[in-house]
C-alpha cells in the first residue's frame, strides 16, 4: 500500500495495470492475511459443465407456525417465542460454545495440544416476517438491527475477547432457515481469522505509521476502480485481493474501532449503504443473493485495556455465485491445497455491481422507487 512515488503518479499508472490484469494471470497480496491470491480472468471463457445449483426459494410464507424463528412459535427447547414486532434475540438452542465447558487440561506432547473453549451463541431475528430480507426492509428497520449489533458488543465484549456477528444467507451458504436472522458467537479466545488480521494490522501500523484499512479506504476512494457504492460515511469495495467472485468489504471513512463506537449519523448511513449493496447483489442475477457476511472490529475482553489503534472496523461479504443464480464458485482442489484463485478480476466484479440499479428488482416490478423503499 505504501509504495514509491506520489498518490497522483501511482493513480495515473494504474489504467495500464488494469489492462495487464485483464489479459494475464497474476498474483495479488492480501495484507490482512499475509497471503496471496491467483487471479486468472481468462478462465471465465471456459464452458461450464459442472454442478448446477437449485435457485433460492422465492415463495417463502410470511409466517409459518412450525418455523422456530417465527413470532409465537415453539423452539426445540420447548420455549415459545414472544410475538415480537422488531428484532428478537435468544440463546442458540444448539450452541457451538457454552460458558461452562470444562478445561481439557495439559497435553502429553506438543503435537497433541488442546485448550479450553468457552463462550455463548445467540440468534438474532431481524424481522418478524419470514418472506423479507435486509435489502427489502425499511431503513429504520435496518438501523434497529445495527443498533442491536452495537449493543451486543457492549454486552458481551467486557467478558469475551471476540464477539463474532455473522449472517449466513441462503441454503447455498448453509443457512437452514429462510427467516431473516444472524448469529452471534462470543468466545474466550481470539479465533484464527481475527488473530491474523490483528497481527498484520499491528505490523503495518508499526512499519508505516498508518492504520492499514483507513489508508486502504482512502486509496480506493481515489482510484474508484473497485468501488461499488459509497456515501458520506461509508465505502463498499471489491477488495483488491478478493478471492470470492463478488466479495465486498464495507469500510467506514473515519477511524473506528468497533460497532459500538459508531455515531447515530454513521449508523443511519450504514443502514443506507447496506441496503444499496444488498439490493445490487439481489439485482445481479435477480435472485435472493446468498452470502456469508460478518463484522471484524478491534478485539474486546482484556484487549479493551490495550491500545488497539491499529484496528479498523469493517465487514466482509462472501457470496458464492459466479456466472448465474445456479453456478457457484467452488473453493476446492488447488484452492484447498495451494492458494485461492479467482476467475474474474475484482475490477470486473466491481464494475458489474456498480452498474446495477439501486431499486430492487422486486420493488421495480411493483412500481416502487428507490426513495420509497426506505419509507
KOLKE-208187 format. One record per residue (C-alpha): x, y, z; residue number from 0; residue in three letters. Coordinates in Angstrom, 2 decimals. Layout:
BEGIN
REC        u        v        w    i   aa
REC        X        Y        Z  NUM  ALA
...
! end
This chain:
BEGIN
REC        u        v        w    i   aa
REC     0.00     0.00     0.00    0  UNK
REC     2.80     2.38     0.84    1  UNK
REC     4.87     2.33    -2.36    2  UNK
REC     7.25     4.74    -4.06    3  UNK
REC     6.01     7.94    -5.71    4  UNK
REC     3.01    10.15    -5.07    5  UNK
REC    -0.63     9.04    -4.99    6  UNK
REC    -1.23    11.01    -8.20    7  UNK
REC     1.62     9.30   -10.05    8  UNK
REC     0.54     5.85    -8.96    9  UNK
REC    -3.08     6.54    -9.94   10  UNK
REC    -2.03     7.73   -13.41   11  UNK
REC    -0.16     4.48   -13.97   12  UNK
REC    -3.00     2.30   -12.76   13  UNK
REC    -5.06     2.01   -16.03   14  UNK
REC    -2.05     0.33   -17.61   15  UNK
REC    -2.01    -2.22   -14.80   16  UNK
REC    -5.75    -2.81   -15.19   17  UNK
REC    -5.23    -3.73   -18.85   18  UNK
REC    -2.50    -6.14   -17.81   19  UNK
REC    -4.72    -7.66   -15.12   20  UNK
REC    -7.47    -8.36   -17.67   21  UNK
REC    -5.18   -10.23   -20.03   22  UNK
REC    -2.66   -12.07   -17.86   23  UNK
REC    -2.87   -14.27   -14.80   24  UNK
REC    -1.11   -12.79   -11.80   25  UNK
REC    -0.85   -12.92    -8.02   26  UNK
REC    -2.27   -10.35    -5.61   27  UNK
REC    -1.34    -9.90    -1.97   28  UNK
REC    -3.89    -9.87     0.85   29  UNK
REC    -2.33    -7.70     3.59   30  UNK
REC    -4.95    -8.69     6.17   31  UNK
REC    -3.99   -12.35     6.00   32  UNK
REC    -0.44   -12.14     4.68   33  UNK
REC    -1.35   -14.48     1.81   34  UNK
REC    -1.52   -14.40    -1.99   35  UNK
REC    -4.44   -14.84    -4.43   36  UNK
REC    -4.16   -16.15    -8.01   37  UNK
REC    -6.24   -14.11   -10.50   38  UNK
REC    -6.98   -15.84   -13.84   39  UNK
REC    -9.58   -13.71   -15.65   40  UNK
REC    -9.29   -15.70   -18.90   41  UNK
REC   -10.87   -18.74   -17.19   42  UNK
REC   -14.30   -17.08   -17.42   43  UNK
REC   -14.25   -18.04   -21.13   44  UNK
REC   -14.31   -21.78   -20.43   45  UNK
REC   -17.66   -23.59   -20.86   46  UNK
REC   -19.34   -24.74   -17.66   47  UNK
REC   -20.40   -28.40   -17.48   48  UNK
REC   -20.28   -28.74   -13.72   49  UNK
REC   -22.84   -28.63   -10.96   50  UNK
REC   -25.98   -26.53   -11.41   51  UNK
REC   -27.38   -25.20    -8.15   52  UNK
REC   -31.05   -25.01    -7.29   53  UNK
REC   -32.14   -21.33    -7.23   54  UNK
REC   -33.17   -19.94    -3.82   55  UNK
REC   -36.79   -20.38    -2.82   56  UNK
REC   -38.79   -17.28    -3.77   57  UNK
REC   -42.21   -18.17    -2.32   58  UNK
REC   -41.44   -18.20     1.40   59  UNK
REC   -44.56   -17.90     3.59   60  UNK
REC   -44.67   -14.76     5.71   61  UNK
REC   -45.49   -16.73     8.85   62  UNK
REC   -45.23   -20.46     9.38   63  UNK
REC   -46.33   -21.71    12.83   64  UNK
REC   -43.85   -24.60    12.69   65  UNK
REC   -40.88   -22.31    11.90   66  UNK
REC   -38.97   -21.98    15.21   67  UNK
REC   -37.85   -18.42    14.35   68  UNK
REC   -41.33   -17.02    13.77   69  UNK
REC   -43.18   -14.97    16.43   70  UNK
REC   -45.25   -17.19    18.70   71  UNK
REC   -43.60   -20.43    17.52   72  UNK
REC   -42.21   -23.12    19.80   73  UNK
REC   -38.47   -23.80    19.56   74  UNK
REC   -36.56   -27.07    20.02   75  UNK
REC   -36.06   -26.50    23.75   76  UNK
REC   -39.77   -26.06    24.32   77  UNK
REC   -39.70   -22.29    24.78   78  UNK
REC   -42.28   -20.23    22.90   79  UNK
REC   -41.11   -17.08    21.11   80  UNK
REC   -42.83   -13.84    22.03   81  UNK
REC   -44.95   -12.23    19.35   82  UNK
REC   -42.13    -9.84    18.56   83  UNK
REC   -42.57    -6.93    16.13   84  UNK
REC   -38.94    -5.87    15.60   85  UNK
REC   -35.69    -7.71    16.32   86  UNK
REC   -35.66   -10.74    18.61   87  UNK
REC   -32.67   -12.28    20.38   88  UNK
REC   -32.38   -15.68    22.08   89  UNK
REC   -29.69   -18.16    23.13   90  UNK
REC   -28.93   -20.68    20.39   91  UNK
REC   -30.70   -23.95    21.13   92  UNK
REC   -27.73   -25.87    19.67   93  UNK
REC   -24.70   -23.76    20.68   94  UNK
REC   -21.18   -24.49    19.44   95  UNK
REC   -19.83   -22.71    22.53   96  UNK
REC   -21.06   -22.97    26.12   97  UNK
REC   -19.97   -20.83    29.07   98  UNK
REC   -19.37   -23.69    31.49   99  UNK
REC   -17.34   -26.09    29.33  100  UNK
REC   -14.53   -27.89    31.24  101  UNK
REC   -10.82   -27.39    30.57  102  UNK
REC    -9.22   -30.39    28.77  103  UNK
REC    -6.04   -29.98    30.80  104  UNK
REC    -2.42   -30.13    29.62  105  UNK
REC    -1.42   -32.40    26.74  106  UNK
REC     1.32   -35.01    26.84  107  UNK
REC     3.01   -34.00    23.57  108  UNK
REC     3.47   -30.71    21.62  109  UNK
REC     1.81   -32.27    18.56  110  UNK
REC    -1.39   -33.00    20.51  111  UNK
REC    -2.35   -29.71    22.08  112  UNK
REC    -5.80   -28.68    23.32  113  UNK
REC    -7.12   -25.84    25.43  114  UNK
REC   -10.38   -24.64    26.88  115  UNK
REC   -13.04   -23.11    24.62  116  UNK
REC   -15.86   -21.27    26.34  117  UNK
REC   -18.45   -18.81    25.16  118  UNK
REC   -22.06   -18.13    24.25  119  UNK
REC   -24.00   -18.41    20.99  120  UNK
REC   -27.06   -16.30    20.23  121  UNK
REC   -29.52   -15.99    17.36  122  UNK
REC   -30.93   -12.63    16.35  123  UNK
REC   -34.01   -12.34    14.14  124  UNK
REC   -34.03    -9.19    12.03  125  UNK
REC   -37.77    -9.01    11.41  126  UNK
REC   -40.99   -10.86    12.32  127  UNK
REC   -41.68   -11.76     8.67  128  UNK
REC   -40.06   -14.78     7.03  129  UNK
REC   -40.57   -13.52     3.46  130  UNK
REC   -38.34   -10.46     3.80  131  UNK
REC   -34.57    -9.91     3.69  132  UNK
REC   -32.38    -6.94     4.63  133  UNK
REC   -32.48    -5.21     1.20  134  UNK
REC   -36.30    -5.28     1.30  135  UNK
REC   -36.54    -3.92     4.85  136  UNK
REC   -37.11    -0.26     5.64  137  UNK
REC   -34.09     1.86     6.52  138  UNK
REC   -35.40     2.36    10.06  139  UNK
REC   -35.64    -1.41    10.48  140  UNK
REC   -32.07    -1.94     9.28  141  UNK
REC   -30.92     0.82    11.64  142  UNK
REC   -32.57    -1.11    14.50  143  UNK
REC   -30.56    -4.20    13.54  144  UNK
REC   -27.34    -2.14    13.56  145  UNK
REC   -28.17    -0.65    16.97  146  UNK
REC   -28.73    -4.14    18.35  147  UNK
REC   -25.39    -5.30    16.93  148  UNK
REC   -23.67    -2.41    18.71  149  UNK
REC   -25.45    -3.28    21.98  150  UNK
REC   -24.19    -6.85    21.69  151  UNK
REC   -20.59    -5.64    21.51  152  UNK
REC   -21.19    -3.62    24.67  153  UNK
REC   -22.96    -6.52    26.44  154  UNK
REC   -20.60    -9.38    25.56  155  UNK
REC   -17.36    -7.51    24.89  156  UNK
REC   -16.31    -6.92    28.52  157  UNK
REC   -16.29   -10.69    29.18  158  UNK
REC   -15.16   -12.19    25.86  159  UNK
REC   -12.08   -11.38    23.71  160  UNK
REC   -14.04   -11.89    20.48  161  UNK
REC   -17.68   -11.30    19.57  162  UNK
REC   -18.38   -12.57    16.06  163  UNK
REC   -21.55   -11.26    14.44  164  UNK
REC   -22.28   -13.10    11.18  165  UNK
REC   -25.10   -13.88     8.76  166  UNK
REC   -25.33   -16.93     6.53  167  UNK
REC   -27.94   -16.12     3.90  168  UNK
REC   -29.34   -18.82     1.65  169  UNK
REC   -29.21   -22.61     1.66  170  UNK
REC   -26.12   -22.45    -0.57  171  UNK
REC   -24.24   -20.95     2.39  172  UNK
REC   -25.54   -23.48     4.89  173  UNK
REC   -28.48   -21.47     6.19  174  UNK
REC   -31.10   -23.92     7.47  175  UNK
REC   -33.93   -21.40     7.92  176  UNK
REC   -35.09   -18.69     5.46  177  UNK
REC   -36.33   -16.40     8.25  178  UNK
REC   -34.06   -13.28     8.26  179  UNK
REC   -31.56   -13.71    11.07  180  UNK
REC   -27.91   -13.67    12.06  181  UNK
REC   -25.82   -15.38    14.70  182  UNK
REC   -23.51   -14.11    17.42  183  UNK
REC   -20.73   -16.27    18.83  184  UNK
REC   -18.71   -14.79    21.69  185  UNK
REC   -15.59   -16.76    22.58  186  UNK
REC   -12.98   -16.95    25.33  187  UNK
REC   -10.25   -17.00    22.67  188  UNK
REC    -9.26   -14.94    19.63  189  UNK
REC   -10.15   -17.04    16.53  190  UNK
REC    -7.74   -17.62    13.65  191  UNK
REC    -9.00   -15.01    11.17  192  UNK
REC    -9.17   -12.02    13.54  193  UNK
REC    -5.87   -13.15    15.08  194  UNK
REC    -4.24   -12.97    11.62  195  UNK
REC    -5.88    -9.60    10.93  196  UNK
REC    -4.72    -8.29    14.29  197  UNK
REC    -1.10    -9.25    13.67  198  UNK
REC    -0.91    -7.84    10.15  199  UNK
REC    -2.71    -4.60    11.00  200  UNK
REC    -0.41    -4.14    14.00  201  UNK
REC     2.70    -4.76    11.87  202  UNK
REC     1.50    -2.28     9.23  203  UNK
REC     0.89     0.34    11.91  204  UNK
REC     4.37    -0.13    13.37  205  UNK
REC     6.09    -0.09     9.96  206  UNK
REC     4.18     2.68     8.18  207  UNK
REC     2.57     4.73    10.96  208  UNK
REC    -0.81     4.34     9.22  209  UNK
REC    -3.94     2.34    10.06  210  UNK
REC    -3.95    -0.19     7.22  211  UNK
REC    -7.66    -0.13     6.37  212  UNK
REC    -8.04     3.63     6.85  213  UNK
REC    -5.27     4.11     4.31  214  UNK
REC    -6.75     1.41     2.08  215  UNK
REC   -10.21     3.06     2.06  216  UNK
REC    -8.59     6.39     1.22  217  UNK
REC    -6.69     4.84    -1.68  218  UNK
REC    -9.78     3.06    -3.05  219  UNK
REC   -11.86     6.25    -2.82  220  UNK
REC    -9.32     7.94    -5.11  221  UNK
REC    -8.76     5.07    -7.54  222  UNK
REC   -12.50     4.23    -7.93  223  UNK
REC   -11.93     1.03    -9.97  224  UNK
REC   -13.19    -1.27    -7.22  225  UNK
REC   -15.77     1.00    -5.56  226  UNK
REC   -19.30    -0.43    -5.67  227  UNK
REC   -21.24     2.14    -3.62  228  UNK
REC   -20.27     4.97    -1.28  229  UNK
REC   -21.79     7.71     0.84  230  UNK
REC   -20.57    10.37     3.24  231  UNK
REC   -19.57     7.91     5.97  232  UNK
REC   -19.02     4.53     4.25  233  UNK
REC   -17.36     2.88     1.29  234  UNK
REC   -18.00    -0.56    -0.25  235  UNK
REC   -15.32    -2.06    -2.47  236  UNK
REC   -14.50    -5.37    -4.07  237  UNK
REC   -11.13    -5.78    -2.33  238  UNK
REC    -8.01    -5.71    -4.49  239  UNK
REC    -7.22    -9.14    -3.02  240  UNK
REC   -10.77   -10.61    -3.13  241  UNK
REC   -10.93   -14.38    -3.56  242  UNK
REC   -14.70   -14.93    -3.96  243  UNK
REC   -16.22   -13.67    -7.26  244  UNK
REC   -18.36   -10.81    -5.91  245  UNK
REC   -16.78   -10.47    -2.49  246  UNK
REC   -17.01    -7.00    -0.94  247  UNK
REC   -15.67    -5.12     2.05  248  UNK
REC   -17.62    -2.43     3.88  249  UNK
REC   -15.43     0.27     5.42  250  UNK
REC   -16.08     3.44     7.44  251  UNK
REC   -14.35     6.57     6.18  252  UNK
REC   -13.15     7.65     9.62  253  UNK
REC   -11.07     5.63    12.06  254  UNK
REC   -13.49     3.45    14.10  255  UNK
REC   -12.55     0.50    16.30  256  UNK
REC   -15.88    -1.20    16.99  257  UNK
REC   -19.56    -1.13    16.05  258  UNK
REC   -20.39     0.38    19.42  259  UNK
REC   -18.23     3.42    18.54  260  UNK
REC   -20.39     4.45    15.58  261  UNK
REC   -22.31     7.73    15.83  262  UNK
REC   -26.05     7.95    15.13  263  UNK
REC   -25.30     9.52    11.73  264  UNK
REC   -22.85     6.75    10.84  265  UNK
REC   -25.40     4.10    11.79  266  UNK
REC   -28.04     5.73     9.59  267  UNK
REC   -25.56     5.94     6.72  268  UNK
REC   -24.60     2.29     7.33  269  UNK
REC   -28.25     1.22     7.03  270  UNK
REC   -28.46     3.10     3.74  271  UNK
REC   -25.30     1.66     2.20  272  UNK
REC   -26.13    -1.88     3.34  273  UNK
REC   -29.48    -1.59     1.62  274  UNK
REC   -27.81    -0.31    -1.57  275  UNK
REC   -25.18    -3.06    -1.61  276  UNK
REC   -27.60    -5.90    -0.88  277  UNK
REC   -30.07    -4.57    -3.45  278  UNK
REC   -27.31    -4.67    -6.07  279  UNK
REC   -26.42    -8.20    -5.00  280  UNK
REC   -30.02    -9.34    -5.50  281  UNK
REC   -30.27    -7.46    -8.80  282  UNK
REC   -27.17    -9.14   -10.24  283  UNK
REC   -29.00   -12.37   -11.06  284  UNK
REC   -32.48   -11.28    -9.92  285  UNK
REC   -32.47   -13.72    -7.05  286  UNK
REC   -32.18   -13.51    -3.28  287  UNK
REC   -28.36   -13.44    -3.31  288  UNK
REC   -26.68   -15.95    -0.97  289  UNK
REC   -23.66   -14.92     1.08  290  UNK
REC   -21.84   -15.24     4.37  291  UNK
REC   -21.02   -11.91     6.00  292  UNK
REC   -19.56   -10.81     9.27  293  UNK
REC   -18.13    -7.90    11.22  294  UNK
REC   -14.49    -7.56    12.29  295  UNK
REC   -13.56    -4.90    14.82  296  UNK
REC   -10.93    -4.50    17.49  297  UNK
REC   -10.89    -7.44    19.93  298  UNK
REC   -12.61    -6.99    23.27  299  UNK
REC   -12.32    -8.59    26.72  300  UNK
REC    -8.78    -7.97    28.02  301  UNK
REC    -7.95    -6.06    24.81  302  UNK
REC   -10.27    -3.25    25.94  303  UNK
REC    -7.46    -2.19    28.27  304  UNK
REC    -4.86    -2.14    25.46  305  UNK
REC    -4.12     0.32    22.66  306  UNK
REC    -5.83    -1.20    19.62  307  UNK
REC    -5.42     1.84    17.37  308  UNK
REC    -4.07    -0.33    14.56  309  UNK
REC    -7.55    -1.80    14.06  310  UNK
REC   -10.28    -0.52    11.76  311  UNK
REC   -13.88    -1.73    11.87  312  UNK
REC   -15.00    -3.47     8.67  313  UNK
REC   -17.45    -6.06     7.35  314  UNK
REC   -16.75    -8.88     4.90  315  UNK
REC   -19.32   -10.21     2.42  316  UNK
REC   -18.53   -13.57     0.80  317  UNK
REC   -21.09   -14.56    -1.90  318  UNK
REC   -20.51   -17.87    -3.75  319  UNK
REC   -22.31   -17.17    -7.06  320  UNK
REC   -20.12   -16.76   -10.14  321  UNK
REC   -21.81   -16.97   -13.55  322  UNK
REC   -25.52   -17.08   -12.73  323  UNK
REC   -28.02   -17.82    -9.98  324  UNK
REC   -27.29   -21.52   -10.46  325  UNK
REC   -23.49   -21.61   -10.99  326  UNK
REC   -21.28   -21.06    -7.96  327  UNK
REC   -17.58   -20.78    -7.26  328  UNK
REC   -16.04   -23.85    -5.60  329  UNK
REC   -13.01   -23.46    -3.34  330  UNK
REC   -11.59   -26.94    -3.92  331  UNK
REC    -8.52   -28.69    -5.32  332  UNK
REC    -5.88   -26.04    -5.96  333  UNK
REC    -7.57   -23.56    -3.63  334  UNK
REC    -7.53   -26.07    -0.76  335  UNK
REC    -4.08   -27.47    -1.45  336  UNK
REC    -2.12   -24.46    -2.75  337  UNK
REC    -3.70   -20.99    -2.76  338  UNK
REC    -7.01   -19.28    -3.51  339  UNK
REC    -7.85   -18.48    -7.13  340  UNK
REC   -10.50   -16.31    -8.79  341  UNK
REC   -11.88   -16.30   -12.34  342  UNK
REC   -12.66   -12.61   -12.92  343  UNK
REC   -10.77    -9.59   -11.74  344  UNK
REC   -12.01    -7.60    -8.74  345  UNK
REC   -12.29    -4.60   -11.08  346  UNK
REC   -14.64    -6.51   -13.40  347  UNK
REC   -16.76    -7.64   -10.45  348  UNK
REC   -16.95    -4.12    -9.03  349  UNK
REC   -17.98    -2.66   -12.39  350  UNK
REC   -20.79    -5.18   -12.79  351  UNK
REC   -22.12    -4.45    -9.30  352  UNK
REC   -21.64    -0.69    -9.61  353  UNK
REC   -23.67    -0.50   -12.83  354  UNK
REC   -26.69    -2.31   -11.38  355  UNK
REC   -29.78    -0.29   -10.39  356  UNK
REC   -30.36     0.69    -6.76  357  UNK
REC   -34.06    -0.19    -6.98  358  UNK
REC   -34.65    -3.81    -6.01  359  UNK
REC   -35.98    -5.93    -8.85  360  UNK
REC   -38.97    -6.95    -6.73  361  UNK
REC   -39.79    -3.32    -5.91  362  UNK
REC   -39.31    -2.35    -9.55  363  UNK
REC   -41.86    -4.98   -10.53  364  UNK
REC   -44.26    -3.40    -8.04  365  UNK
REC   -43.55     0.10    -9.37  366  UNK
REC   -41.77     1.38    -6.25  367  UNK
REC   -38.97     3.94    -6.41  368  UNK
REC   -35.56     3.77    -4.73  369  UNK
REC   -36.59     6.65    -2.45  370  UNK
REC   -39.77     4.89    -1.45  371  UNK
REC   -38.12     1.66    -0.37  372  UNK
REC   -36.95     3.01     2.94  373  UNK
REC   -40.05     4.95     3.89  374  UNK
! end
